[in-house]
Amino acid sequence: MKPEEIRNMTENEVAIKIRSLREEMFKLTQEAKAGRIEKPHMLKIARRDIARCKTILKEKEIGKK
């Protein structure tokens, strides 16, 4: 997910996206622990997307003050 896409979202949409990415990451982690994950790089992508969303959400909060 590109940063511009996230910046165009509202704060609520970003929070929902973070929640869904965390759920996805949890599922991928469980699959990895079970040894049946097909795309291990998806863990890295999900983790970075979460960080990207949280960073932009924080930027929006600081911008409001």
C-alpha positions, -999 to 999 in steps of 0.1 A, spaced: 0 0 0 14 34 -10 16 62 15 -5 85 -7 -34 60 -6 -32 61 32 -30 99 34 -62 101 13 -81 80 39 -99 94 69 -86 86 104 -113 61 110 -106 43 77 -69 42 86 -77 27 120 -99 1 104 -71 -7 79 -47 -12 108 -71 -36 125 -75 -56 93 -38 -57 87 -32 -70 123 -58 -97 118 -41 -107 85 -7 -107 102 -20 -129 130 -33 -154 105 0 -154 86 20 -158 118 -1 -188 128 4 -204 94 41 -198 96 43 -214 130 24 -244 117 49 -246 88 23 -243 60 27 -207 49 30 -204 11 41 -168 9 64 -159 39 72 -125 24 36 -114 32 45 -112 69 71 -86 61 47 -67 39 19 -67 65 43 -55 92 55 -26 71 20 -17 60 9 -15 97 39 7 105 32 29 75 -5 33 86 4 41 122 30 67 111 6 85 88 -22 83 115 2 100 140 11 126 114 -26 134 110 -31 136 148 -1 160 152 -14 181 122 -47 187 140 -31 202 171 
